[in-house]
């Protein structure tokens, strides 16, 4: 079994430090692009293999074969499967963070852009979401960190006024609402367009 707590700690580092060693290039068309094409090939191969196998069942040789690369290529980049998994997660979350950092008010334009990124890369993202047993907690922690470090004016006052409960409760309601919509979208195979999901989020959150 994968030590999920290890990856939760990793997400906390990504979320709260907000100082990133970016390992990706971000293109305007929202396609996930690793700065090293080998990383991207292994990432796509891994997402495909996760559809039919557990993490424990996937061997490095399986990854290499699926990616049409050698085992040596894998070990030139990673020390282990766990190291590869960490790097893969960083690629996805670094991309999302970089998009959101373009507008720390998180207005509709940047929200649509982030959701479009998820939609275009849905096969990879859905595989990872299905893989982690408590992905909801991971995503919730990530959203919380991004909101707390945002530039939303008078966040505490706005949340307490909107939800009429103390800040910690209001923040949790706000975050859980966003998380629930996004996870439901992923669980339903991204059936709705990103613009529609952005409208849902803007319709139900109160700030």
N, CA and C atoms as a LAMMPS dump frame, in Angstrom:
ITEM: TIMESTEP
0
ITEM: NUMBER OF ATOMS
621
ITEM: BOX BOUNDS ff ff ff
-5.0000000000000000e+02 5.0000000000000000e+02
-5.0000000000000000e+02 5.0000000000000000e+02
-5.0000000000000000e+02 5.0000000000000000e+02
ITEM: ATOMS id mol type element x y z
1 1 1 N 0.842 -1.199 0
2 1 2 C 0 0 0
3 1 3 C 0.874 1.246 0
4 2 1 N 0.516 2.219 -0.829
5 2 2 C 1.27 3.462 -0.899
6 2 3 C 1.054 4.259 0.377
7 3 1 N 2.116 4.861 0.896
8 3 2 C 2.019 5.696 2.08
9 3 3 C 1.431 7.043 1.684
10 4 1 N 0.129 7.163 1.812
11 4 2 C -0.554 8.371 1.354
12 4 3 C -0.161 9.571 2.2
13 5 1 N 0.117 9.345 3.493
14 5 2 C 0.506 10.46 4.35
15 5 3 C 1.755 11.162 3.825
16 6 1 N 2.637 10.384 3.23
17 6 2 C 3.841 10.981 2.637
18 6 3 C 3.467 11.986 1.559
19 7 1 N 2.487 11.615 0.728
20 7 2 C 2.088 12.507 -0.352
21 7 3 C 1.244 13.672 0.157
22 8 1 N 0.522 13.457 1.25
23 8 2 C -0.186 14.571 1.864
24 8 3 C 0.811 15.623 2.34
25 9 1 N 1.9 15.166 2.956
26 9 2 C 2.943 16.096 3.387
27 9 3 C 3.525 16.833 2.194
28 10 1 N 3.684 16.122 1.099
29 10 2 C 4.209 16.735 -0.119
30 10 3 C 3.277 17.839 -0.596
31 11 1 N 1.959 17.569 -0.563
32 11 2 C 1.015 18.582 -1.003
33 11 3 C 1.053 19.798 -0.099
34 12 1 N 1.247 19.568 1.199
35 12 2 C 1.334 20.7 2.119
36 12 3 C 2.529 21.585 1.764
37 13 1 N 3.629 20.967 1.399
38 13 2 C 4.817 21.724 1.005
39 13 3 C 4.503 22.549 -0.235
40 14 1 N 3.862 21.914 -1.222
41 14 2 C 3.519 22.61 -2.466
42 14 3 C 2.562 23.764 -2.175
43 15 1 N 1.573 23.496 -1.316
44 15 2 C 0.5 24.448 -1.101
45 15 3 C 0.936 25.654 -0.285
46 16 1 N 1.581 25.432 0.825
47 16 2 C 1.812 26.512 1.761
48 16 3 C 3.105 27.275 1.531
49 17 1 N 4.095 26.676 0.982
50 17 2 C 5.335 27.407 0.716
51 17 3 C 5.187 28.348 -0.466
52 18 1 N 4.459 27.875 -1.488
53 18 2 C 4.239 28.663 -2.697
54 18 3 C 5.547 29.113 -3.335
55 19 1 N 6.587 28.376 -3.086
56 19 2 C 7.855 28.599 -3.772
57 19 3 C 8.157 27.304 -4.481
58 20 1 N 8.098 27.313 -5.806
59 20 2 C 8.131 26.062 -6.536
60 20 3 C 9.353 25.954 -7.418
61 21 1 N 9.863 24.736 -7.485
62 21 2 C 10.873 24.426 -8.489
63 21 3 C 10.112 23.858 -9.675
64 22 1 N 9.606 24.749 -10.563
65 22 2 C 8.726 24.302 -11.629
66 22 3 C 9.442 23.365 -12.574
67 23 1 N 8.821 22.232 -12.835
68 23 2 C 9.383 21.22 -13.707
69 23 3 C 8.576 21.091 -14.987
70 24 1 N 7.695 22.063 -15.232
71 24 2 C 6.845 21.986 -16.415
72 24 3 C 6.889 23.288 -17.181
73 25 1 N 6.511 23.194 -18.427
74 25 2 C 6.277 24.373 -19.233
75 25 3 C 4.78 24.472 -19.432
76 26 1 N 4.238 25.684 -19.354
77 26 2 C 2.8 25.841 -19.506
78 26 3 C 2.501 26.538 -20.822
79 27 1 N 1.681 25.918 -21.638
80 27 2 C 1.301 26.496 -22.923
81 27 3 C -0.114 27.05 -22.832
82 28 1 N -0.394 28.018 -23.684
83 28 2 C -1.702 28.654 -23.664
84 28 3 C -2.837 27.717 -24.004
85 29 1 N -2.546 26.596 -24.648
86 29 2 C -3.614 25.669 -25.019
87 29 3 C -3.925 24.688 -23.895
88 30 1 N -3.314 24.879 -22.725
89 30 2 C -3.602 24.095 -21.523
90 30 3 C -3.123 22.658 -21.568
91 31 1 N -2.344 22.28 -22.557
92 31 2 C -1.853 20.908 -22.611
93 31 3 C -0.707 20.736 -21.635
94 32 1 N -0.785 19.676 -20.857
95 32 2 C 0.264 19.379 -19.902
96 32 3 C 1.532 19.021 -20.661
97 33 1 N 2.597 19.773 -20.42
98 33 2 C 3.845 19.554 -21.145
99 33 3 C 4.999 19.537 -20.167
100 34 1 N 5.649 18.404 -20.011
101 34 2 C 6.821 18.324 -19.153
102 34 3 C 8.007 18.957 -19.846
103 35 1 N 8.891 19.563 -19.025
104 35 2 C 10.102 20.139 -19.588
105 35 3 C 11.012 19.05 -20.134
106 36 1 N 10.754 17.809 -19.76
107 36 2 C 11.48 16.658 -20.286
108 36 3 C 10.44 15.731 -20.898
109 37 1 N 10.501 15.51 -22.209
110 37 2 C 9.496 14.703 -22.887
111 37 3 C 9.435 13.281 -22.347
112 38 1 N 10.546 12.785 -21.812
113 38 2 C 10.559 11.448 -21.22
114 38 3 C 9.62 11.378 -20.03
115 39 1 N 9.624 12.425 -19.191
116 39 2 C 8.712 12.467 -18.048
117 39 3 C 7.265 12.346 -18.508
118 40 1 N 6.932 13.083 -19.547
119 40 2 C 5.557 13.089 -20.042
120 40 3 C 5.159 11.729 -20.598
121 41 1 N 6.065 11.071 -21.294
122 41 2 C 5.772 9.739 -21.832
123 41 3 C 5.497 8.743 -20.712
124 42 1 N 6.315 8.787 -19.666
125 42 2 C 6.092 7.886 -18.536
126 42 3 C 4.795 8.238 -17.807
127 43 1 N 4.485 9.517 -17.708
128 43 2 C 3.262 9.955 -17.043
129 43 3 C 2.028 9.445 -17.776
130 44 1 N 2.02 9.57 -19.094
131 44 2 C 0.885 9.078 -19.887
132 44 3 C 0.776 7.557 -19.797
133 45 1 N 1.917 6.885 -19.825
134 45 2 C 1.915 5.424 -19.719
135 45 3 C 1.367 4.984 -18.369
136 46 1 N 1.771 5.678 -17.327
137 46 2 C 1.321 5.345 -15.975
138 46 3 C -0.185 5.518 -15.842
139 47 1 N -0.714 6.606 -16.395
140 47 2 C -2.156 6.841 -16.312
141 47 3 C -2.936 5.763 -17.053
142 48 1 N -2.388 5.272 -18.151
143 48 2 C -3.035 4.186 -18.891
144 48 3 C -3.01 2.888 -18.089
145 49 1 N -1.884 2.58 -17.491
146 49 2 C -1.749 1.334 -16.729
147 49 3 C -2.62 1.335 -15.482
148 50 1 N -2.816 2.506 -14.879
149 50 2 C -3.634 2.591 -13.669
150 50 3 C -5.1 2.239 -13.923
151 51 1 N -5.515 2.255 -15.18
152 51 2 C -6.901 1.916 -15.498
153 51 3 C -7.186 0.436 -15.274
154 52 1 N -6.152 -0.39 -15.341
155 52 2 C -6.362 -1.838 -15.255
156 52 3 C -5.56 -2.509 -14.143
157 53 1 N -4.649 -1.773 -13.509
158 53 2 C -3.804 -2.372 -12.476
159 53 3 C -3.663 -1.437 -11.282
160 54 1 N -3.324 -2.028 -10.15
161 54 2 C -3.019 -1.221 -8.974
162 54 3 C -1.579 -0.732 -9.069
163 55 1 N -1.246 0.228 -8.242
164 55 2 C 0.118 0.757 -8.237
165 55 3 C 1.126 -0.35 -7.956
166 56 1 N 0.782 -1.238 -7.006
167 56 2 C 1.692 -2.314 -6.622
168 56 3 C 1.934 -3.296 -7.764
169 57 1 N 0.945 -3.437 -8.643
170 57 2 C 1.056 -4.395 -9.748
171 57 3 C 1.856 -3.851 -10.926
172 58 1 N 2.036 -2.554 -10.969
173 58 2 C 2.761 -1.951 -12.091
174 58 3 C 4.263 -2.035 -11.84
175 59 1 N 4.96 -2.677 -12.752
176 59 2 C 6.411 -2.793 -12.645
177 59 3 C 7.076 -1.723 -13.516
178 60 1 N 8.316 -1.444 -13.196
179 60 2 C 9.067 -0.48 -13.997
180 60 3 C 9.141 -0.941 -15.45
181 61 1 N 9.282 -2.244 -15.636
182 61 2 C 9.335 -2.783 -17.004
183 61 3 C 8.022 -2.544 -17.741
184 62 1 N 6.89 -2.608 -17.009
185 62 2 C 5.587 -2.315 -17.616
186 62 3 C 5.511 -0.857 -18.069
187 63 1 N 5.976 0.018 -17.192
188 63 2 C 5.98 1.442 -17.517
189 63 3 C 6.832 1.73 -18.748
190 64 1 N 8.015 1.124 -18.749
191 64 2 C 8.942 1.344 -19.864
192 64 3 C 8.348 0.842 -21.183
193 65 1 N 7.738 -0.335 -21.13
194 65 2 C 7.149 -0.909 -22.338
195 65 3 C 6.004 -0.044 -22.852
196 66 1 N 5.137 0.377 -21.933
197 66 2 C 3.988 1.193 -22.326
198 66 3 C 4.434 2.535 -22.902
199 67 1 N 5.488 3.09 -22.325
200 67 2 C 5.997 4.385 -22.785
201 67 3 C 6.901 4.257 -24.001
202 68 1 N 7.195 3.009 -24.371
203 68 2 C 8.113 2.725 -25.483
204 68 3 C 9.498 3.335 -25.215
205 69 1 N 9.915 3.152 -23.963
206 69 2 C 11.231 3.602 -23.526
207 69 3 C 11.91 2.461 -22.787
208 70 1 N 13.15 2.632 -22.45
209 70 2 C 13.895 1.576 -21.764
210 70 3 C 13.835 1.737 -20.246
211 71 1 N 14.121 0.65 -19.537
212 71 2 C 14.231 0.721 -18.077
213 71 3 C 15.336 1.7 -17.686
214 72 1 N 16.396 1.717 -18.47
215 72 2 C 17.494 2.639 -18.17
216 72 3 C 17.007 4.085 -18.231
217 73 1 N 16.138 4.379 -19.204
218 73 2 C 15.584 5.737 -19.304
219 73 3 C 14.812 6.094 -18.043
220 74 1 N 14.082 5.104 -17.513
221 74 2 C 13.336 5.344 -16.279
222 74 3 C 14.29 5.677 -15.141
223 75 1 N 15.299 4.836 -14.949
224 75 2 C 16.205 5.031 -13.815
225 75 3 C 17.174 6.191 -14.024
226 76 1 N 17.259 6.685 -15.232
227 76 2 C 18.017 7.92 -15.454
228 76 3 C 17.276 9.131 -14.893
229 77 1 N 15.964 8.966 -14.724
230 77 2 C 15.128 10.073 -14.253
231 77 3 C 14.626 9.886 -12.823
232 78 1 N 14.414 8.652 -12.419
233 78 2 C 13.805 8.391 -11.112
234 78 3 C 14.576 7.306 -10.369
235 79 1 N 14.498 7.375 -9.045
236 79 2 C 15.148 6.357 -8.221
237 79 3 C 14.254 5.147 -7.995
238 80 1 N 12.941 5.35 -8.095
239 80 2 C 11.986 4.284 -7.79
240 80 3 C 10.624 4.664 -8.346
241 81 1 N 9.66 3.744 -8.227
242 81 2 C 8.289 4.059 -8.637
243 81 3 C 7.726 5.19 -7.782
244 82 1 N 8.058 5.162 -6.486
245 82 2 C 7.562 6.191 -5.578
246 82 3 C 8.102 7.573 -5.963
247 83 1 N 9.366 7.6 -6.345
248 83 2 C 9.972 8.852 -6.79
249 83 3 C 9.291 9.348 -8.067
250 84 1 N 9.008 8.425 -8.973
251 84 2 C 8.296 8.78 -10.203
252 84 3 C 6.914 9.342 -9.889
253 85 1 N 6.214 8.696 -8.945
254 85 2 C 4.873 9.142 -8.585
255 85 3 C 4.91 10.559 -8.029
256 86 1 N 5.886 10.832 -7.175
257 86 2 C 6.017 12.169 -6.612
258 86 3 C 6.242 13.201 -7.715
259 87 1 N 7.131 12.885 -8.637
260 87 2 C 7.419 13.81 -9.729
261 87 3 C 6.188 14.028 -10.61
262 88 1 N 5.42 12.966 -10.826
263 88 2 C 4.218 13.076 -11.656
264 88 3 C 3.191 13.992 -11.011
265 89 1 N 3.005 13.823 -9.711
266 89 2 C 2.061 14.665 -8.985
267 89 3 C 2.501 16.12 -9.031
268 90 1 N 3.801 16.324 -8.881
269 90 2 C 4.329 17.687 -8.931
270 90 3 C 4.056 18.346 -10.277
271 91 1 N 4.176 17.58 -11.35
272 91 2 C 3.916 18.13 -12.681
273 91 3 C 2.491 18.661 -12.767
274 92 1 N 1.522 17.859 -12.311
275 92 2 C 0.115 18.256 -12.385
276 92 3 C -0.171 19.458 -11.491
277 93 1 N 0.254 19.385 -10.234
278 93 2 C -0.069 20.462 -9.304
279 93 3 C 0.73 21.728 -9.58
280 94 1 N 1.919 21.589 -10.071
281 94 2 C 2.68 22.779 -10.459
282 94 3 C 1.992 23.503 -11.606
283 95 1 N 1.479 22.746 -12.562
284 95 2 C 0.756 23.347 -13.686
285 95 3 C -0.473 24.11 -13.196
286 96 1 N -1.265 23.464 -12.351
287 96 2 C -2.481 24.097 -11.843
288 96 3 C -2.143 25.342 -11.035
289 97 1 N -1.131 25.233 -10.188
290 97 2 C -0.721 26.372 -9.367
291 97 3 C -0.255 27.534 -10.232
292 98 1 N 0.485 27.221 -11.28
293 98 2 C 0.982 28.28 -12.156
294 98 3 C -0.17 29.008 -12.842
295 99 1 N -1.195 28.281 -13.237
296 99 2 C -2.376 28.914 -13.84
297 99 3 C -3.056 29.833 -12.829
298 100 1 N -3.312 29.32 -11.629
299 100 2 C -4.021 30.091 -10.607
300 100 3 C -3.226 31.305 -10.149
301 101 1 N -1.913 31.198 -10.167
302 101 2 C -1.081 32.321 -9.739
303 101 3 C -1.137 33.5 -10.707
304 102 1 N -1.74 33.295 -11.877
305 102 2 C -1.905 34.402 -12.821
306 102 3 C -2.95 35.404 -12.347
307 103 1 N -3.825 34.97 -11.449
308 103 2 C -4.852 35.871 -10.909
309 103 3 C -5.225 35.37 -9.523
310 104 1 N -4.609 35.942 -8.497
311 104 2 C -4.826 35.466 -7.136
312 104 3 C -6.154 35.93 -6.546
313 105 1 N -6.958 36.621 -7.345
314 105 2 C -8.344 36.887 -6.95
315 105 3 C -9.246 35.729 -7.363
316 106 1 N -8.73 34.852 -8.214
317 106 2 C -9.446 33.673 -8.709
318 106 3 C -10.79 34.034 -9.328
319 107 1 N -10.753 35 -10.221
320 107 2 C -11.977 35.387 -10.908
321 107 3 C -12.283 34.389 -12.02
322 108 1 N -13.411 34.575 -12.685
323 108 2 C -13.946 33.534 -13.568
324 108 3 C -13.006 33.148 -14.711
325 109 1 N -12.27 34.1 -15.236
326 109 2 C -11.387 33.805 -16.373
327 109 3 C -10.338 32.775 -15.99
328 110 1 N -9.667 32.98 -14.863
329 110 2 C -8.616 32.043 -14.455
330 110 3 C -9.223 30.722 -13.992
331 111 1 N -10.42 30.776 -13.426
332 111 2 C -11.1 29.544 -13.025
333 111 3 C -11.41 28.687 -14.248
334 112 1 N -11.911 29.313 -15.309
335 112 2 C -12.187 28.581 -16.55
336 112 3 C -10.902 28.019 -17.148
337 113 1 N -9.846 28.775 -17.063
338 113 2 C -8.564 28.322 -17.607
339 113 3 C -8.059 27.091 -16.86
340 114 1 N -8.181 27.105 -15.541
341 114 2 C -7.761 25.96 -14.735
342 114 3 C -8.61 24.733 -15.043
343 115 1 N -9.919 24.926 -15.155
344 115 2 C -10.817 23.814 -15.459
345 115 3 C -10.585 23.291 -16.876
346 116 1 N -10.249 24.167 -17.8
347 116 2 C -9.932 23.741 -19.17
348 116 3 C -8.676 22.883 -19.188
349 117 1 N -7.709 23.257 -18.383
350 117 2 C -6.486 22.453 -18.251
351 117 3 C -6.841 21.043 -17.777
352 118 1 N -7.702 20.955 -16.759
353 118 2 C -8.117 19.654 -16.244
354 118 3 C -8.856 18.86 -17.313
355 119 1 N -9.715 19.539 -18.06
356 119 2 C -10.514 18.861 -19.088
357 119 3 C -9.629 18.299 -20.191
358 120 1 N -8.689 19.091 -20.671
359 120 2 C -7.808 18.649 -21.751
360 120 3 C -6.927 17.488 -21.301
361 121 1 N -6.545 17.488 -20.035
362 121 2 C -5.687 16.431 -19.492
363 121 3 C -6.482 15.437 -18.641
364 122 1 N -7.761 15.263 -18.983
365 122 2 C -8.668 14.506 -18.127
366 122 3 C -8.276 13.049 -17.94
367 123 1 N -7.713 12.409 -18.946
368 123 2 C -7.355 11 -18.804
369 123 3 C -6.295 10.816 -17.725
370 124 1 N -5.297 11.673 -17.746
371 124 2 C -4.231 11.601 -16.744
372 124 3 C -4.772 11.958 -15.367
373 125 1 N -5.53 13.039 -15.276
374 125 2 C -6.036 13.5 -13.984
375 125 3 C -7.008 12.498 -13.383
376 126 1 N -7.906 11.945 -14.183
377 126 2 C -8.866 10.967 -13.653
378 126 3 C -8.154 9.734 -13.114
379 127 1 N -7.104 9.294 -13.787
380 127 2 C -6.354 8.127 -13.318
381 127 3 C -5.756 8.373 -11.943
382 128 1 N -5.19 9.549 -11.745
383 128 2 C -4.581 9.857 -10.452
384 128 3 C -5.636 10.033 -9.369
385 129 1 N -6.761 10.65 -9.717
386 129 2 C -7.835 10.836 -8.738
387 129 3 C -8.385 9.489 -8.283
388 130 1 N -8.555 8.57 -9.21
389 130 2 C -9.059 7.238 -8.867
390 130 3 C -8.029 6.445 -8.073
391 131 1 N -6.756 6.757 -8.278
392 131 2 C -5.692 5.988 -7.645
393 131 3 C -5.576 6.279 -6.16
394 132 1 N -5.65 7.546 -5.754
395 132 2 C -5.436 7.89 -4.352
396 132 3 C -6.691 7.617 -3.543
397 133 1 N -6.578 6.833 -2.452
398 133 2 C -7.759 6.466 -1.665
399 133 3 C -8.4 7.642 -0.952
400 134 1 N -7.636 8.654 -0.549
401 134 2 C -8.234 9.821 0.112
402 134 3 C -7.888 11.097 -0.641
403 135 1 N -8.107 11.038 -1.934
404 135 2 C -7.806 12.178 -2.788
405 135 3 C -8.618 13.403 -2.391
406 136 1 N -9.803 13.188 -1.819
407 136 2 C -10.625 14.328 -1.423
408 136 3 C -9.913 15.188 -0.388
409 137 1 N -9.214 14.543 0.562
410 137 2 C -8.471 15.301 1.566
411 137 3 C -7.29 16.039 0.95
412 138 1 N -6.641 15.39 -0.006
413 138 2 C -5.5 16.008 -0.674
414 138 3 C -5.952 17.253 -1.431
415 139 1 N -7.034 17.122 -2.193
416 139 2 C -7.542 18.256 -2.969
417 139 3 C -8.045 19.36 -2.045
418 140 1 N -8.712 18.96 -0.971
419 140 2 C -9.231 19.951 -0.023
420 140 3 C -8.101 20.761 0.596
421 141 1 N -7.028 20.09 0.989
422 141 2 C -5.87 20.789 1.555
423 141 3 C -5.252 21.737 0.534
424 142 1 N -5.21 21.287 -0.707
425 142 2 C -4.639 22.128 -1.764
426 142 3 C -5.49 23.384 -1.968
427 143 1 N -6.81 23.204 -2.1
428 143 2 C -7.707 24.344 -2.294
429 143 3 C -7.608 25.303 -1.113
430 144 1 N -7.574 24.749 0.092
431 144 2 C -7.491 25.586 1.295
432 144 3 C -6.242 26.455 1.268
433 145 1 N -5.123 25.855 0.942
434 145 2 C -3.88 26.614 0.885
435 145 3 C -3.929 27.717 -0.149
436 146 1 N -4.487 27.407 -1.325
437 146 2 C -4.563 28.407 -2.384
438 146 3 C -5.498 29.554 -1.997
439 147 1 N -6.601 29.24 -1.336
440 147 2 C -7.543 30.283 -0.918
441 147 3 C -6.918 31.164 0.157
442 148 1 N -6.302 30.546 1.149
443 148 2 C -5.692 31.306 2.247
444 148 3 C -4.605 32.243 1.731
445 149 1 N -3.859 31.788 0.733
446 149 2 C -2.77 32.596 0.191
447 149 3 C -3.202 33.43 -1.018
448 150 1 N -4.486 33.526 -1.238
449 150 2 C -4.99 34.313 -2.362
450 150 3 C -4.966 35.804 -2.023
451 151 1 N -5.421 36.597 -2.978
452 151 2 C -5.54 38.039 -2.763
453 151 3 C -7.005 38.463 -2.696
454 152 1 N -7.874 37.53 -2.351
455 152 2 C -9.29 37.854 -2.165
456 152 3 C -9.39 38.858 -1.019
457 153 1 N -9.925 40.045 -1.256
458 153 2 C -9.931 41.075 -0.206
459 153 3 C -10.825 40.708 0.975
460 154 1 N -10.316 40.997 2.174
461 154 2 C -11.086 40.761 3.404
462 154 3 C -11.711 39.37 3.421
463 155 1 N -10.902 38.365 3.135
464 155 2 C -11.402 36.991 3.018
465 155 3 C -12.179 36.566 4.253
466 156 1 N -11.598 36.768 5.416
467 156 2 C -12.237 36.343 6.665
468 156 3 C -13.595 37.025 6.838
469 157 1 N -13.622 38.335 6.653
470 157 2 C -14.863 39.091 6.825
471 157 3 C -15.9 38.682 5.787
472 158 1 N -15.46 38.53 4.537
473 158 2 C -16.395 38.139 3.472
474 158 3 C -17.03 36.783 3.75
475 159 1 N -16.215 35.828 4.175
476 159 2 C -16.735 34.484 4.432
477 159 3 C -17.701 34.48 5.608
478 160 1 N -17.343 35.171 6.676
479 160 2 C -18.219 35.202 7.858
480 160 3 C -19.534 35.904 7.544
481 161 1 N -19.48 36.947 6.743
482 161 2 C -20.698 37.667 6.36
483 161 3 C -21.578 36.82 5.441
484 162 1 N -20.943 36.134 4.507
485 162 2 C -21.69 35.348 3.523
486 162 3 C -22.348 34.118 4.132
487 163 1 N -21.62 33.421 5.01
488 163 2 C -22.124 32.151 5.54
489 163 3 C -22.676 32.262 6.956
490 164 1 N -22.458 33.421 7.587
491 164 2 C -23.029 33.709 8.906
492 164 3 C -22.608 32.699 9.977
493 165 1 N -21.388 32.23 9.859
494 165 2 C -20.762 31.368 10.868
495 165 3 C -19.315 31.831 11.017
496 166 1 N -18.631 31.424 12.111
497 166 2 C -17.236 31.83 12.288
498 166 3 C -16.359 31.413 11.109
499 167 1 N -15.248 32.11 10.966
500 167 2 C -14.365 31.973 9.808
501 167 3 C -13.975 30.538 9.497
502 168 1 N -13.545 29.776 10.511
503 168 2 C -13.071 28.415 10.237
504 168 3 C -14.173 27.547 9.642
505 169 1 N -15.404 27.732 10.111
506 169 2 C -16.531 26.977 9.563
507 169 3 C -16.869 27.467 8.15
508 170 1 N -16.888 28.78 7.992
509 170 2 C -17.22 29.358 6.687
510 170 3 C -16.197 28.951 5.628
511 171 1 N -14.921 28.963 6.011
512 171 2 C -13.867 28.567 5.074
513 171 3 C -14.042 27.113 4.659
514 172 1 N -14.379 26.261 5.615
515 172 2 C -14.562 24.843 5.31
516 172 3 C -15.745 24.632 4.365
517 173 1 N -16.839 25.353 4.593
518 173 2 C -18.005 25.25 3.707
519 173 3 C -17.637 25.703 2.295
520 174 1 N -16.934 26.802 2.218
521 174 2 C -16.519 27.372 0.929
522 174 3 C -15.645 26.393 0.155
523 175 1 N -14.642 25.851 0.826
524 175 2 C -13.708 24.918 0.19
525 175 3 C -14.416 23.63 -0.206
526 176 1 N -15.227 23.093 0.71
527 176 2 C -15.913 21.825 0.45
528 176 3 C -16.861 21.933 -0.738
529 177 1 N -17.477 23.089 -0.904
530 177 2 C -18.382 23.302 -2.032
531 177 3 C -17.627 23.22 -3.357
532 178 1 N -16.508 23.915 -3.426
533 178 2 C -15.691 23.892 -4.648
534 178 3 C -15.182 22.487 -4.92
535 179 1 N -14.66 21.851 -3.876
536 179 2 C -14.107 20.497 -4.02
537 179 3 C -15.163 19.514 -4.494
538 180 1 N -16.357 19.601 -3.915
539 180 2 C -17.435 18.677 -4.256
540 180 3 C -17.81 18.778 -5.729
541 181 1 N -17.905 19.98 -6.242
542 181 2 C -18.259 20.171 -7.652
543 181 3 C -17.178 19.6 -8.562
544 182 1 N -15.927 19.88 -8.248
545 182 2 C -14.822 19.408 -9.09
546 182 3 C -14.72 17.889 -9.064
547 183 1 N -14.823 17.283 -7.878
548 183 2 C -14.729 15.824 -7.788
549 183 3 C -15.906 15.146 -8.475
550 184 1 N -17.094 15.745 -8.338
551 184 2 C -18.263 15.197 -9.023
552 184 3 C -18.07 15.245 -10.531
553 185 1 N -17.504 16.307 -11.004
554 185 2 C -17.201 16.47 -12.437
555 185 3 C -16.233 15.386 -12.907
556 186 1 N -15.191 15.153 -12.127
557 186 2 C -14.213 14.119 -12.48
558 186 3 C -14.859 12.739 -12.44
559 187 1 N -15.628 12.47 -11.377
560 187 2 C -16.276 11.161 -11.232
561 187 3 C -17.229 10.862 -12.382
562 188 1 N -17.808 11.908 -12.945
563 188 2 C -18.747 11.743 -14.061
564 188 3 C -18.066 11.924 -15.413
565 189 1 N -16.76 11.64 -15.432
566 189 2 C -15.984 11.631 -16.684
567 189 3 C -15.983 12.963 -17.427
568 190 1 N -15.988 14.055 -16.666
569 190 2 C -15.865 15.388 -17.261
570 190 3 C -16.947 15.624 -18.32
571 191 1 N -18.173 15.218 -18.013
572 191 2 C -19.249 15.332 -19.004
573 191 3 C -19.561 16.781 -19.383
574 192 1 N -19.499 17.672 -18.395
575 192 2 C -19.816 19.07 -18.66
576 192 3 C -18.592 19.824 -19.177
577 193 1 N -18.853 20.882 -19.903
578 193 2 C -17.766 21.739 -20.388
579 193 3 C -17.168 22.514 -19.219
580 194 1 N -15.899 22.875 -19.299
581 194 2 C -15.266 23.647 -18.223
582 194 3 C -16.031 24.928 -17.887
583 195 1 N -16.564 25.6 -18.911
584 195 2 C -17.302 26.84 -18.683
585 195 3 C -18.544 26.594 -17.831
586 196 1 N -19.173 25.448 -18.037
587 196 2 C -20.369 25.11 -17.269
588 196 3 C -20.014 24.853 -15.812
589 197 1 N -18.905 24.158 -15.571
590 197 2 C -18.469 23.897 -14.199
591 197 3 C -18.085 25.202 -13.512
592 198 1 N -17.438 26.093 -14.237
593 198 2 C -17.088 27.402 -13.674
594 198 3 C -18.351 28.154 -13.264
595 199 1 N -19.387 28.059 -14.082
596 199 2 C -20.663 28.7 -13.751
597 199 3 C -21.286 28.079 -12.514
598 200 1 N -21.209 26.755 -12.389
599 200 2 C -21.739 26.082 -11.2
600 200 3 C -21.048 26.605 -9.948
601 201 1 N -19.728 26.656 -10.006
602 201 2 C -18.964 27.102 -8.835
603 201 3 C -19.329 28.537 -8.471
604 202 1 N -19.356 29.41 -9.464
605 202 2 C -19.677 30.814 -9.2
606 202 3 C -21.11 31 -8.716
607 203 1 N -21.992 30.07 -9.085
608 203 2 C -23.399 30.177 -8.69
609 203 3 C -23.625 29.794 -7.234
610 204 1 N -22.823 28.856 -6.735
611 204 2 C -23.1 28.326 -5.395
612 204 3 C -22.208 28.883 -4.294
613 205 1 N -20.998 29.336 -4.629
614 205 2 C -20.178 29.942 -3.575
615 205 3 C -20.66 31.367 -3.339
616 206 1 N -20.469 31.852 -2.131
617 206 2 C -21.094 33.122 -1.758
618 206 3 C -20.144 34.308 -1.739
619 207 1 N -18.914 34.107 -2.145
620 207 2 C -18.021 35.266 -2.285
621 207 3 C -17.291 35.155 -3.624
